[in-house]
Amino acid sequence: MNMALSLQIVVAAAARAAAAAALAGRVVPNRAPDAAPAPVHDPEAGHAEPHAPDDDLPPLPAGAERIRIPGCGYLVHYPLDENIVAVCPLHTDCKKKRTLKSGNRAGQGRCLGFLVSWLQSGSEYRDQKHHVNGFATTLPKRQRARQDFMQLPNADHWATKERPKASEEPDEPVRFV
């Protein structure tokens, strides 16, 4: 891994830690007292962090849509393939893809909570291989991730991309494989 990439990863992890500490009301060591707090997504406040324009992201194919998950990465919807890809900026080529089609697997087609939970966990993994292959989550984490996501502007539009809920199915599937 080259030095510049290593530095980017360390800086991103430090920024996440500072943002989490700011939300929790803790003081972050080695931070100037007059420094402005890092912008974060605070679901309780109902607003998303300001962010740079999408000019810094790769172009999308026709019909595809992207939504930023503040402090975590972004989701891309590919309507022709009927899937959503989560892209983690902390690791090189770090992506996770899930279908929007119903199927035989538990929770298949209702993947927003899972993918956002995966993005939120990025700093817990040292590299792409471990983040992509070693990730495991729980129902409460997926439920919280879905709640966080639904606070974002345009989230309702994105939720309609998932397969419709089955009768009596909660917003976040109890089982997800």
Rosetta blueprint (number, residue, H / E / L):
1 M L
2 N L
3 M H
4 A H
5 L H
6 S H
7 L H
8 Q H
9 I H
10 V H
11 V H
12 A H
13 A H
14 A H
15 A H
16 R H
17 A H
18 A H
19 A H
20 A H
21 A H
22 A H
23 L H
24 A H
25 G L
26 R L
27 V L
28 V L
29 P L
30 N L
31 R L
32 A L
33 P L
34 D L
35 A L
36 A L
37 P L
38 A L
39 P L
40 V L
41 H L
42 D E
43 P L
44 E L
45 A L
46 G L
47 H E
48 A L
49 E L
50 P L
51 H L
52 A L
53 P L
54 D H
55 D H
56 D H
57 L L
58 P L
59 P L
60 L L
61 P L
62 A L
63 G L
64 A L
65 E E
66 R E
67 I E
68 R E
69 I E
70 P L
71 G L
72 C L
73 G E
74 Y E
75 L E
76 V E
77 H E
78 Y E
79 P L
80 L L
81 D L
82 E L
83 N E
84 I E
85 V E
86 A E
87 V E
88 C E
89 P L
90 L L
91 H L
92 T L
93 D L
94 C E
95 K E
96 K E
97 K E
98 R E
99 T E
100 L L
101 K L
102 S L
103 G L
104 N L
105 R L
106 A L
107 G L
108 Q L
109 G L
110 R L
111 C L
112 L H
113 G H
114 F H
115 L H
116 V H
117 S H
118 W H
119 L H
120 Q H
121 S L
122 G H
123 S H
124 E H
125 Y L
126 R L
127 D L
128 Q H
129 K H
130 H H
131 H H
132 V H
133 N H
134 G H
135 F L
136 A L
137 T L
138 T L
139 L H
140 P H
141 K H
142 R H
143 Q H
144 R H
145 A H
146 R H
147 Q H
148 D H
149 F H
150 M H
151 Q L
152 L L
153 P L
154 N L
155 A H
156 D H
157 H H
158 W H
159 A H
160 T L
161 K L
162 E L
163 R L
164 P L
165 K L
166 A L
167 S L
168 E L
169 E L
170 P L
171 D L
172 E L
173 P L
174 V L
175 R L
176 F L
177 V L
